[in-house]
């Protein structure tokens, strides 16, 4: 990612996605899931792809954490294998 206008547009798109996901999760799954989706205190990342700008790692880690959280929700909400 380059700094400048492109980065601003990417960050704006990510923030829009986050807000839409939060509204959906809150309405469909409840406040406890929405709060967990927002909370990244249990997530820690110390790497980035080679050449990735260090000043953008916060955005990258925000994406990683939220995607991981969505995967957690999917695992929690899936019925046990014998009940599918």
Number of C-alpha atoms within 10 A of each C-alpha: 10 10 10 8 9 11 13 12 11 13 15 12 12 15 14 12 12 17 13 12 16 18 15 13 18 16 12 11 12 12 14 10 18 18 13 14 22 15 13 15 8 6 13 10 12 6 11 13 9 6 7 13 12 11 9 15 16 11 14 17 18 17 15 15 21 19 13 14 19 16 12 12 15 11 11 10 9 10 10 9 6 5 6 6
